[in-house]
Amino acid sequence: MTNSDSDGLFDSDWEDRGELAWTELDWQKYLGAQEAAVHEYIKHYDQIPSAIDRVDEAARRMGWEMADNGEETGEAEAEDLFDGEWDPCTLHRNPVYISTRALYVSLLARWERLAIQPDRVPAALGISLQALLYRGNEQALQAVQALEMGDYTLAVCLFKRALRELNLTLARLGQPDVAASPSALRYRDYALPRLFDLREIWLRVMNECRLNEDLDDSLPE
C-alpha cells in the first residue's frame, strides 16, 4: 500500500477512501479476483443447461441472494482476499456485469474458435456475427457503468441499445447461410439460450431502473 498524499491530478479522488491508496499489485489482485468470478459464473451456468430458471439458479450459486435488508450478499471472497482493508466497489463486482460479461465471453470464445476455420464458416458470417456480439457486449457494459453511477435513465437507454444488438444477433443467426453450415447451426443451438438469458437479465434490470426512477420522482424535494 502507498500513501495517497503525493502530488498529482487525482489527489481528491482518495479523500473519502482512508489514508491508504492501492498499489498496482493490489489492483491486479483485485481484478484477478473479479475475473475469477466471471469464470465461476459461467461454470455454474454450464452445469445447469436444461434448468428453466438458469439465471436465478446461477445467481443463487454465486451467492447473490437478497438478504432481509434488501442488499445483495455474496462478496465474502473479496473481503477475505483483502483481510478487512478498504474494499472498493467497482462495476467489476456488480452481478449484472459479471453475468453479462460471462455469457458474452462464452459466446465470443466459442464463435472465434469456429470462425477462424474458413472451410466451416463463410467469412462474411464470421465477421458480421462477431461484430454484433462485440457491439452488444459493449453497450451492455456501458449500461452497467451507468448503473454504478446511479443514472438509471441512462442505463435504460444503453440497455435498449444492447437489446437492439442482441435482436440483430438473433436475426443474423436465422439467416440462410447459418442454416447451410452444420457448424454454424451447432453454434446457434449453443448461443440461443445464452442470448435469451441475457435479454431476461437486462429486462429485469431495466424494470428495476424504472421503478427506482419512479420512486425518486415521488420523493419530496
C-alpha positions in Angstrom: 0.0 0.0 0.0 1.2 3.5 -0.6 0.3 6.9 0.9 -2.1 8.9 -1.2 -0.8 12.3 -0.2 1.5 12.6 -3.1 1.1 15.4 -5.6 -0.9 14.7 -8.7 -4.1 15.3 -10.6 -6.1 12.7 -8.7 -5.4 13.7 -5.1 -9.0 14.4 -4.2 -10.2 11.0 -5.6 -8.9 9.3 -2.4 -10.2 11.8 0.2 -13.1 9.6 1.3 -11.1 6.3 1.0 -9.0 6.4 4.1 -5.3 7.1 4.4 -4.0 4.3 2.1 -4.2 4.0 -1.7 -3.8 0.8 -3.5 -0.7 -0.1 -5.5 -0.7 -1.6 -9.0 -0.2 -5.0 -7.3 -3.2 -4.5 -5.1 -5.4 -3.6 -8.1 -4.0 -6.6 -10.1 -5.1 -8.9 -7.2 -8.5 -7.3 -7.1 -9.0 -7.5 -10.9 -7.8 -11.1 -10.9 -10.4 -12.0 -8.2 -13.2 -10.3 -10.2 -12.1 -12.2 -13.4 -12.3 -15.4 -11.4 -15.9 -14.5 -10.6 -16.7 -14.3 -14.3 -15.4 -17.8 -14.9 -17.1 -19.1 -11.8 -20.5 -17.8 -13.1 -20.1 -19.5 -16.5 -19.1 -22.7 -14.7 -22.3 -22.7 -12.7 -24.3 -21.7 -15.7 -22.9 -24.5 -17.8 -23.7 -27.1 -15.1 -27.5 -26.4 -15.4 -28.1 -26.3 -19.2 -31.7 -27.6 -19.0 -32.9 -25.6 -16.0 -35.8 -23.3 -16.8 -34.6 -20.8 -14.1 -30.9 -20.9 -15.2 -30.4 -17.2 -14.4 -31.8 -17.5 -10.9 -30.1 -20.7 -10.1 -26.7 -19.5 -11.3 -27.2 -16.3 -9.2 -28.1 -18.4 -6.2 -24.9 -20.5 -6.6 -22.9 -17.3 -6.9 -24.4 -16.2 -3.5 -26.3 -13.2 -5.0 -29.4 -13.9 -3.0 -31.2 -11.0 -1.5 -30.7 -10.5 2.3 -33.6 -9.5 4.6 -32.5 -5.8 4.4 -32.7 -5.9 0.6 -29.0 -5.8 0.0 -27.2 -8.3 -2.2 -24.9 -10.8 -0.5 -22.1 -12.9 -1.8 -18.9 -10.7 -1.6 -17.2 -12.8 1.0 -14.4 -13.9 -1.3 -13.3 -10.3 -2.0 -13.5 -9.5 1.7 -11.3 -12.5 2.6 -8.8 -11.6 -0.1 -8.0 -8.2 1.4 -8.4 -9.0 5.1 -10.6 -6.1 6.1 -8.7 -3.4 4.2 -10.6 -0.8 2.2 -12.7 -2.8 -0.2 -13.5 -0.9 -3.4 -16.9 -1.0 -5.0 -16.4 -1.1 -8.8 -18.6 -2.3 -11.7 -16.5 -5.5 -11.8 -18.3 -6.7 -8.6 -21.8 -5.8 -10.0 -23.7 -9.1 -10.6 -25.2 -7.7 -13.8 -21.6 -7.0 -15.0 -20.4 -10.5 -14.1 -23.3 -12.4 -15.6 -23.3 -10.3 -18.8 -19.6 -10.5 -19.3 -19.5 -14.2 -18.5 -22.2 -15.0 -21.1 -20.6 -12.8 -23.8 -17.2 -14.2 -23.1 -18.5 -17.7 -23.7 -20.4 -16.6 -26.8 -17.3 -14.9 -28.3 -14.8 -17.5 -27.4 -16.9 -20.3 -29.0 -17.5 -18.3 -32.1 -13.9 -17.2 -32.5 -12.8 -20.8 -32.4 -15.2 -21.6 -35.1 -14.9 -18.5 -37.3 -11.1 -18.9 -37.8 -11.9 -22.1 -39.9 -12.9 -20.7 -43.3 -13.9 -24.2 -44.5 -16.6 -24.4 -41.8 -18.0 -20.8 -41.7 -18.2 -18.3 -44.5 -16.0 -15.2 -43.9 -19.0 -12.8 -44.2 -20.9 -14.7 -41.5 -17.8 -14.9 -39.3 -17.2 -11.2 -39.4 -20.8 -10.0 -39.1 -21.7 -12.2 -36.2 -18.5 -11.3 -34.3 -19.2 -7.6 -34.8 -22.7 -8.0 -33.5 -21.5 -9.8 -30.4 -18.9 -7.2 -29.6 -21.3 -4.3 -30.0 -23.9 -5.9 -27.8 -21.3 -6.6 -25.1 -20.0 -3.0 -25.3 -23.5 -1.4 -25.0 -24.4 -3.7 -22.1 -21.2 -3.0 -20.1 -21.7 0.8 -20.7 -25.2 0.3 -19.2 -23.8 -1.3 -16.1 -21.4 1.6 -15.7 -24.4 3.9 -15.8 -26.0 1.8 -13.0 -22.9 2.2 -10.9 -23.2 6.0 -11.4 -26.8 5.9 -10.3 -28.1 7.2 -13.6 -31.0 4.8 -14.1 -32.4 6.6 -17.1 -29.1 6.4 -19.0 -28.8 2.8 -18.0 -32.2 2.0 -19.6 -31.2 3.8 -22.8 -28.0 1.8 -23.0 -29.7 -1.5 -22.3 -32.1 -0.7 -25.1 -29.2 -0.3 -27.4 -27.8 -3.6 -26.2 -31.1 -5.2 -26.8 -31.2 -3.9 -30.3 -27.8 -5.5 -31.0 -29.0 -8.7 -29.3 -32.1 -8.8 -31.5 -29.9 -8.3 -34.6 -27.7 -11.1 -33.4 -30.7 -13.4 -33.2 -31.9 -12.3 -36.6 -28.4 -13.0 -38.1 -28.4 -16.5 -36.6 -31.7 -17.1 -38.5 -30.2 -16.3 -42.0 -29.8 -18.9 -44.7 -26.0 -19.0 -44.6 -26.3 -20.2 -41.0 -28.8 -22.9 -41.9 -26.4 -24.0 -44.7 -23.5 -24.6 -42.3 -23.7 -27.5 -39.9 -21.0 -25.9 -37.6 -23.0 -22.6 -37.5 -26.2 -24.4 -36.7 -24.5 -26.1 -33.8 -23.3 -22.7 -32.6 -26.8 -21.3 -32.9 -28.1 -24.1 -30.6 -25.3 -23.1 -28.2 -25.9 -19.4 -28.4 -29.7 -19.0 -28.3 -30.2 -20.0 -24.6 -27.4 -17.5 -23.6 -28.9 -14.7 -25.7 -32.4 -15.2 -24.3 -31.0 -15.3 -20.8 -29.1 -12.1 -21.4 -32.3 -10.5 -22.6 -34.0 -11.7 -19.5 -31.3 -10.2 -17.2 -31.4 -6.9 -18.9 -35.2 -6.6 -19.0 -35.3 -7.3 -15.2 -32.7 -4.6 -14.6 -34.5 -2.1 -16.8 -37.7 -2.7 -14.9 -35.8 -2.1 -11.6 -34.3 1.1 -13.0 -37.7 2.4 -14.0 -39.1 1.6 -10.5 -36.2 3.4 -8.9 -36.7 6.4 -11.2 -40.4 6.5 -10.3 -39.5 6.3 -6.6 -37.1 9.2 -6.9 -39.7 11.3 -8.7 -42.2 10.7 -5.9 -39.9 11.8 -3.2 -40.4 15.4 -1.9 -37.6 17.8 -2.7 
